[in-house]
Amino acid sequence: MTTTVLPSLPDALITLIHRMAETSGIILRRYFRTHVAVDHKADDSPVTIADRETELALRELLHRTVPTHGIIGEEYGGENTSAEWVWVLDPIDGTKAFITGKPSFGTLIGLAWRGQPVLGIIDQPITGERWIGGRGVPAQLNGQPIHVRSCHGLKMAFLYATDPDMFCYSPVGQAAWKRLEQAVGLRRFGADCYAYGLLAAGFIDLVYECQLKVYDHLPVTAVIEAAGGVVSNCKGQPAGLASNVCVLAAGDRRVHHHALALLNACQPQGHTND
């Protein structure tokens, strides 16, 4: 019988994900604030040699160490994605921050087992902060235990999103965002993946973002869940390996429940925020 319960995560994979973060950090520190050339992809998002070189280095490490595992990366796509173990790579989450010299970007590395996020790292190589967590792997920031904080209601909640423009994909999406931002106690923008680290460490309560790819959300999901938080799509379901989704992350399940209800309030029949 095929098991759907994750076996113990091998220590070798935890060691490997740390090696990957160290590898990416070496490259990104070399390019940070050096006025690298910026190209634009088909979707008009920026990309640099630092993004590409970092992902290639991570892929090479995986090919040497776990050649049967699959890979999904932002810059070079997927390979062997039907494998039981699939690595998800975002060499620079927050390229716009990177090219403007702002250290809110990070490298996101995640590992999925049968489509479930089981291990993740958020690595900020300039400030020297590394979050890790997963199934059976306690959430830590630079080796110290972390946990999400309690929040009793939306009026007391601190909310982050990278950019309000990400909700302009539809009138429904814009209206949902407006309802949420008006209900919380504080909302801020521009933290990229760093916001998810702040949530896992208990400094903020909500992160809501849309149009995310799997490499944007799967690594941070593993960290936040290990820290006691919850991450879902706008229907309250796990995002898994899906892309082009809206993702709601919360430290307190009560706040997640209330935020989810607001996002889906007064939604016209047949429309969805996903």
Residue pairs with C-beta under 8 A, 6 or more apart in sequence:
4 114
6 113
6 116
6 118
6 135
6 136
8 136
9 118
9 119
9 134
9 135
9 136
9 137
13 66
13 111
13 119
14 119
14 132
14 137
16 61
16 62
16 65
16 66
17 109
17 111
17 119
17 121
17 132
18 121
18 132
19 61
20 58
20 61
20 62
20 109
20 121
21 107
21 109
21 121
21 123
21 130
23 54
23 57
23 58
23 61
24 54
24 57
24 58
24 91
24 107
24 109
24 123
24 125
25 107
25 123
25 125
26 125
27 50
27 53
27 54
27 57
28 50
28 54
28 91
28 92
28 98
28 107
28 125
28 126
29 125
29 126
31 48
31 49
31 50
31 53
32 50
32 98
32 101
32 103
32 125
32 126
33 101
36 48
36 49
36 50
36 99
37 48
37 49
38 46
38 47
38 48
38 99
39 46
39 47
39 48
40 46
40 47
41 47
45 95
46 95
46 96
46 99
47 75
47 95
48 92
48 95
48 98
48 99
50 91
50 92
50 98
51 74
51 75
51 91
51 92
51 95
52 75
52 76
52 91
54 91
54 92
54 107
55 73
55 74
55 75
55 76
55 89
55 91
56 76
58 73
58 89
58 91
58 109
59 71
59 73
59 76
59 89
62 69
62 71
62 87
66 85
66 87
68 80
68 83
68 85
69 80
69 83
69 85
69 86
69 87
70 78
70 79
70 80
70 81
70 82
70 83
70 85
70 86
70 87
71 78
71 79
71 80
71 81
71 86
71 87
71 88
71 89
72 78
72 81
72 86
72 87
72 88
72 89
72 214
72 215
72 241
73 88
73 89
73 90
73 91
73 215
74 89
74 90
74 91
74 213
74 215
75 91
80 86
81 241
84 113
84 114
85 111
85 112
85 113
86 111
86 112
86 115
86 241
87 109
87 110
87 111
87 112
88 108
88 109
88 110
88 111
88 112
88 214
88 215
88 218
88 219
88 241
89 108
89 109
89 110
89 215
90 107
90 108
90 109
90 193
90 215
90 216
90 219
91 107
92 98
92 105
92 106
92 107
93 105
93 106
93 107
93 108
93 192
93 193
93 215
93 216
94 102
94 104
94 105
94 106
94 162
94 192
94 193
94 194
95 105
97 103
97 104
97 105
97 190
97 192
98 105
102 190
103 124
103 126
103 127
104 124
104 190
104 191
104 192
104 193
104 194
105 124
105 192
105 193
105 194
106 122
106 123
106 124
106 125
106 192
106 193
106 194
106 197
107 121
107 122
107 123
107 125
108 120
108 121
108 122
108 123
108 193
108 215
108 216
108 219
108 220
109 120
109 121
109 123
109 219
110 117
110 119
110 120
110 121
110 215
110 218
110 219
110 220
110 221
110 222
111 117
111 118
111 119
111 120
111 134
111 222
112 118
112 218
112 240
112 241
115 240
115 241
116 135
116 238
116 240
117 134
117 218
117 219
117 221
117 222
117 225
117 240
118 134
118 135
118 222
119 132
119 133
119 134
119 135
119 137
119 222
120 132
120 133
120 134
120 218
120 219
120 220
120 221
120 222
120 223
120 226
121 130
121 131
121 132
121 219
121 223
122 130
122 131
122 193
122 194
122 196
122 197
122 200
122 219
122 220
122 223
123 129
123 130
123 131
124 130
124 194
124 197
128 142
129 141
129 142
129 197
130 141
130 142
131 139
131 140
131 141
131 146
131 197
131 200
131 201
131 223
132 139
132 140
132 223
133 139
133 140
133 200
133 222
133 223
133 224
133 225
133 226
133 227
134 222
134 223
134 226
135 222
135 226
137 226
138 145
138 226
139 145
139 146
139 147
139 200
139 223
139 224
139 226
139 227
139 228
140 146
141 197
141 200
141 201
146 200
146 201
146 202
146 227
147 202
147 227
147 228
148 199
148 200
148 202
148 224
148 227
148 228
148 229
148 250
148 251
148 252
149 202
149 203
149 205
149 251
149 252
150 251
150 252
151 157
151 205
151 251
151 252
151 254
151 255
152 252
152 254
153 254
153 255
153 258
154 183
154 184
154 185
154 255
154 258
154 259
154 262
155 183
155 184
155 185
156 185
156 205
157 184
157 185
157 186
157 205
157 206
157 255
157 259
158 184
158 185
158 186
158 187
158 188
158 203
158 204
158 205
158 206
159 180
159 181
159 184
159 186
159 187
159 188
159 204
159 205
159 206
159 207
159 208
160 187
160 188
160 189
160 191
160 195
160 198
160 199
160 204
160 206
160 207
161 167
161 177
161 187
161 189
161 195
161 207
161 208
161 209
162 189
162 190
162 191
162 192
162 195
162 209
163 189
163 190
164 177
164 189
166 209
166 210
166 211
167 173
167 174
167 176
167 177
167 210
168 174
169 210
169 211
170 271
172 267
172 268
172 271
172 272
172 273
173 210
173 246
173 273
175 266
176 234
176 262
176 263
176 264
176 267
176 273
177 208
177 210
179 262
179 263
179 265
180 206
180 208
180 259
180 262
180 263
181 187
183 258
183 259
183 262
184 205
184 206
191 198
193 216
193 220
195 204
195 207
196 207
196 220
196 223
196 224
196 249
197 220
197 223
198 204
199 205
199 206
199 207
199 224
199 227
199 229
199 249
199 250
199 251
200 220
200 223
200 224
200 226
200 227
200 229
200 251
201 227
202 227
202 251
204 251
205 250
205 251
205 252
205 255
206 248
206 249
206 250
206 251
206 255
206 256
206 259
207 247
207 248
207 249
207 250
208 246
208 247
208 248
208 249
208 259
208 263
209 216
209 246
209 247
210 245
210 246
210 247
210 273
211 244
211 245
211 246
212 239
212 243
212 244
212 245
212 246
212 247
213 243
213 244
214 239
214 240
214 241
214 242
214 243
216 247
217 231
217 239
217 245
217 247
218 239
218 240
218 241
220 231
220 249
221 231
221 238
221 239
221 249
224 230
224 231
224 249
224 251
225 231
227 251
228 251
229 249
229 250
229 251
229 252
230 249
230 250
230 253
230 256
231 238
231 239
231 247
231 248
231 249
231 250
232 238
232 239
232 247
232 248
232 256
232 260
233 239
233 242
233 245
233 246
233 247
233 248
233 274
234 245
234 246
234 248
234 260
234 263
234 264
234 272
234 273
234 274
235 264
235 272
235 274
236 260
239 245
239 247
245 274
246 263
246 273
246 274
248 256
248 259
248 260
248 263
250 256
250 259
263 273
264 273
267 273
